[in-house]
């Protein structure tokens, strides 16, 4: 499998005088786009694909309903945590595949390819120790000797994955795209995600019809 990686950078313009020193996080948001593929594959031989529109699989380590992994635009309740975001993702994937020349067909029409879209979100907890000369030192009172105190931090990362499988050859994996991090790059209207998906296909020029 060959691998390629790039970063999609979106600059946010802030008018002078709105804030004297803009936070760096407000100026630039990035998503890393990584793609891998089977370099023995001739993508020109495929014609049709199956993709479930407006639906993605969603795996979250903090999910109290782990058995329910599907998220869709038309779903209700817990299966609509992502709102219209699944539709934003799958619509752009479909647009890119259609532009290449592939045709979307239902699963019962024996498509050549299957497109699988999913999101994995995990919460990571880490603990570190910091020294304070004014804290409660071991065996001392306040202001005497200081000491170490634990700091617990929680980080949340979510990545979007897009996979292409060859249904004509035992569902052989052909291509994998990893886009992250969705959490550290707030994207309320999906515009950064769309640009990241576009970047994934741009750097995968071998996915073509001729």
Backbone torsions as a table, in degrees:
resi	resn	phi	psi	omega
1	UNK	NA	130.2	174.6
2	UNK	-94.6	151.0	-174.5
3	UNK	-130.4	142.9	175.9
4	UNK	-138.3	144.0	-176.5
5	UNK	-136.3	140.9	175.7
6	UNK	-148.6	170.9	180.0
7	UNK	-123.8	128.3	175.1
8	UNK	-92.2	121.5	-177.4
9	UNK	-114.4	128.0	177.2
10	UNK	-116.7	117.6	179.6
11	UNK	-90.0	134.6	178.6
12	UNK	-104.7	117.6	-178.8
13	UNK	-79.2	131.6	178.4
14	UNK	-121.2	126.6	-177.7
15	UNK	-65.6	141.6	179.2
16	UNK	-60.9	135.0	178.5
17	UNK	94.6	-14.3	179.4
18	UNK	-68.8	-40.4	173.4
19	UNK	-151.8	135.8	-172.5
20	UNK	-63.9	-35.8	-178.1
21	UNK	-139.0	89.8	-177.4
22	UNK	-60.0	142.5	176.0
23	UNK	-68.0	140.0	-178.0
24	UNK	-59.5	-33.6	179.8
25	UNK	-68.0	-24.6	177.5
26	UNK	-81.2	-21.6	-177.4
27	UNK	-83.3	-38.4	-175.2
28	UNK	-136.6	131.1	172.9
29	UNK	-122.6	133.1	-178.7
30	UNK	-121.6	151.5	167.0
31	UNK	-129.8	130.4	177.5
32	UNK	-86.3	128.8	-180.0
33	UNK	-112.4	114.0	-179.2
34	UNK	-118.4	132.8	178.7
35	UNK	-128.6	144.7	176.3
36	UNK	-134.3	149.9	179.2
37	UNK	-152.6	161.1	175.1
38	UNK	-82.6	110.0	-174.1
39	UNK	-75.0	3.1	174.1
40	UNK	-94.5	-0.7	-174.6
41	UNK	-86.6	134.5	173.0
42	UNK	-103.0	98.0	-175.5
43	UNK	-69.4	-14.2	-178.6
44	UNK	-71.9	-15.2	-176.5
45	UNK	-83.5	-8.3	-179.5
46	UNK	-95.2	149.9	-178.0
47	UNK	-126.8	-34.5	-172.9
48	UNK	-125.5	158.4	178.9
49	UNK	-146.5	157.2	174.9
50	UNK	-114.8	130.4	178.4
51	UNK	-144.3	125.3	176.9
52	UNK	-77.8	112.0	-178.3
53	UNK	-76.4	148.8	175.9
54	UNK	60.8	20.6	-177.2
55	UNK	-141.4	134.5	173.7
56	UNK	-136.5	157.3	171.7
57	UNK	-86.8	145.1	-175.1
58	UNK	-137.5	119.8	-179.0
59	UNK	-119.1	122.6	-177.7
60	UNK	-134.5	125.4	-177.6
61	UNK	-65.3	-16.3	-179.7
62	UNK	-101.3	11.9	-175.8
63	UNK	-80.1	117.6	179.0
64	UNK	-72.9	-13.2	178.1
65	UNK	-118.3	65.3	-173.1
66	UNK	-61.8	-24.9	-178.2
67	UNK	-72.2	-22.0	-178.9
68	UNK	-99.5	95.2	-172.4
69	UNK	-104.2	-5.3	-177.3
70	UNK	-89.5	138.3	174.2
71	UNK	-124.3	132.4	179.9
72	UNK	-146.0	156.8	-178.6
73	UNK	-58.9	-41.8	-173.6
74	UNK	-89.7	-1.7	-178.6
75	UNK	-73.1	162.3	177.4
76	UNK	-116.9	163.0	174.3
77	UNK	62.1	-134.8	-172.5
78	UNK	-66.5	-21.6	179.3
79	UNK	-84.1	7.7	177.6
80	UNK	-121.9	30.0	179.6
81	UNK	-60.6	-33.7	-175.6
82	UNK	-91.8	2.2	178.4
83	UNK	59.5	-128.2	-178.2
84	UNK	-90.4	4.3	-176.4
85	UNK	-59.8	-39.7	176.9
86	UNK	-57.2	-37.9	179.0
87	UNK	-67.9	-36.7	177.1
88	UNK	-60.6	-45.8	-177.5
89	UNK	-65.6	-56.1	-172.7
90	UNK	-68.4	-31.8	178.1
91	UNK	-64.6	-39.2	-179.8
92	UNK	-72.2	-38.0	176.3
93	UNK	-61.4	-44.9	178.5
94	UNK	-60.7	-43.7	-179.3
95	UNK	-60.4	-40.4	-179.4
96	UNK	-69.1	-41.9	179.9
97	UNK	-67.6	-40.1	177.6
98	UNK	-64.4	-38.6	179.6
99	UNK	-65.0	-31.3	178.3
100	UNK	-69.3	-31.8	-179.7
101	UNK	122.7	1.3	176.7
102	UNK	-79.8	155.0	-178.7
103	UNK	-116.1	130.1	177.6
104	UNK	-79.1	132.5	178.3
105	UNK	-136.5	160.5	176.9
106	UNK	-66.3	159.9	-178.1
107	UNK	-61.2	-32.1	-177.2
108	UNK	-78.5	1.7	177.4
109	UNK	-102.7	21.6	175.6
110	UNK	52.2	61.7	178.7
111	UNK	-66.1	157.1	178.4
112	UNK	-74.4	-36.2	-173.6
113	UNK	-125.4	151.1	171.5
114	UNK	-118.8	132.4	177.9
115	UNK	-107.1	122.5	-178.5
116	UNK	-116.9	125.0	-177.7
117	UNK	-117.9	128.7	179.2
118	UNK	-150.5	158.5	178.6
119	UNK	-122.2	133.4	174.8
120	UNK	-116.6	123.6	179.1
121	UNK	-124.3	127.9	-178.3
122	UNK	-132.8	145.6	176.0
123	UNK	-102.1	125.0	179.5
124	UNK	-111.0	128.9	179.9
125	UNK	-113.0	129.7	178.1
126	UNK	-130.8	153.1	-179.3
127	UNK	-127.9	135.9	178.1
128	UNK	-134.1	166.2	-179.9
129	UNK	-119.1	132.6	-179.7
130	UNK	-120.4	145.4	-179.1
131	UNK	-97.0	133.7	176.0
132	UNK	-128.8	124.7	179.9
133	UNK	-71.4	-12.4	-177.0
134	UNK	-112.1	4.1	-178.6
135	UNK	-83.9	-169.3	177.4
136	UNK	-83.8	105.2	176.2
137	UNK	-75.8	157.1	-179.3
138	UNK	-63.1	116.4	178.3
139	UNK	82.6	6.6	-178.6
140	UNK	-123.4	162.2	176.0
141	UNK	-89.5	178.9	-178.2
142	UNK	-61.6	131.3	178.2
143	UNK	88.3	0.0	-179.1
144	UNK	-118.2	107.4	171.7
145	UNK	83.7	-27.1	-178.8
146	UNK	65.0	-159.4	179.6
147	UNK	166.2	-175.8	-179.3
148	UNK	-96.8	142.8	176.3
149	UNK	-133.7	144.7	-177.1
150	UNK	-79.1	144.5	174.2
151	UNK	-124.7	125.7	-179.9
152	UNK	-107.2	128.8	177.9
153	UNK	-123.4	145.5	-179.7
154	UNK	-119.3	126.0	178.2
155	UNK	-117.8	145.7	-176.3
156	UNK	-125.9	123.4	178.8
157	UNK	-131.3	136.4	177.2
158	UNK	-131.0	131.7	179.0
159	UNK	-118.4	144.0	175.5
160	UNK	-99.9	130.4	-179.7
161	UNK	-119.7	138.9	174.1
162	UNK	-127.4	125.1	-179.0
163	UNK	-122.1	146.1	174.6
164	UNK	-118.9	127.4	-179.9
165	UNK	-117.8	147.0	177.0
166	UNK	-90.6	104.0	-179.1
167	UNK	-75.7	-12.7	177.9
168	UNK	-85.7	-6.1	-177.2
169	UNK	-138.7	62.1	173.8
170	UNK	56.6	38.6	178.8
171	UNK	54.7	42.4	178.6
172	UNK	-65.8	130.9	177.7
173	UNK	-71.3	130.8	-177.3
174	UNK	-112.0	-34.6	-172.0
175	UNK	-151.5	140.5	176.8
176	UNK	-135.3	131.6	175.9
177	UNK	-119.0	132.4	178.3
178	UNK	-121.3	116.3	179.4
179	UNK	-115.8	121.9	179.8
180	UNK	-156.7	159.2	8.2
181	UNK	-109.8	128.0	-177.0
182	UNK	-67.5	-27.5	-177.0
183	UNK	-76.3	-44.6	-177.0
184	UNK	-79.1	-6.1	177.6
185	UNK	-121.7	78.4	-178.1
186	UNK	-51.1	131.5	-171.6
187	UNK	-143.3	66.4	-172.7
188	UNK	-59.3	-34.0	-178.9
189	UNK	-102.8	2.6	175.3
190	UNK	82.4	5.2	-174.9
191	UNK	-66.4	-37.7	179.0
192	UNK	-69.6	-39.3	177.1
193	UNK	-60.8	-43.1	179.1
194	UNK	-61.0	-45.2	179.4
195	UNK	-64.7	-34.6	179.6
196	UNK	-69.3	-40.5	176.8
197	UNK	-64.0	-42.3	177.1
198	UNK	-59.5	-43.0	179.2
199	UNK	-62.1	-39.1	-180.0
200	UNK	-59.5	-42.1	180.0
201	UNK	-77.6	-32.2	177.1
202	UNK	-63.0	-38.4	-179.9
203	UNK	-85.8	5.4	177.5
204	UNK	-120.4	55.3	-175.2
205	UNK	-64.0	-14.4	178.7
206	UNK	-72.7	-15.8	174.2
207	UNK	-82.3	98.7	-174.1
208	UNK	-153.9	164.5	179.5
209	UNK	-96.9	-20.8	179.9
210	UNK	-156.6	NA	NA
